[in-house]
Amino acid sequence: MAKTETQIGIRVTWEFKEQLEAQAAKERRPVSNMIRKVLEDYLESQKNAD
């Protein structure tokens, strides 16, 4: 079975990570899911801006 997803890594400050975790907890979702949604929304808005 072929993989349909891949991983990327980024470095952030401890403070930024804590903010991400706090927001994800408020939304009851994993941090990775929240980040993916934010990035998808950003890319979609940029596509519409062109």
HELIX and SHEET records of a PDB file:
HELIX    1   1 TRP A   14  LYS A   26  1                                  13    
HELIX    2   2 VAL A   31  ALA A   49  1                                  19    
END                                                                             
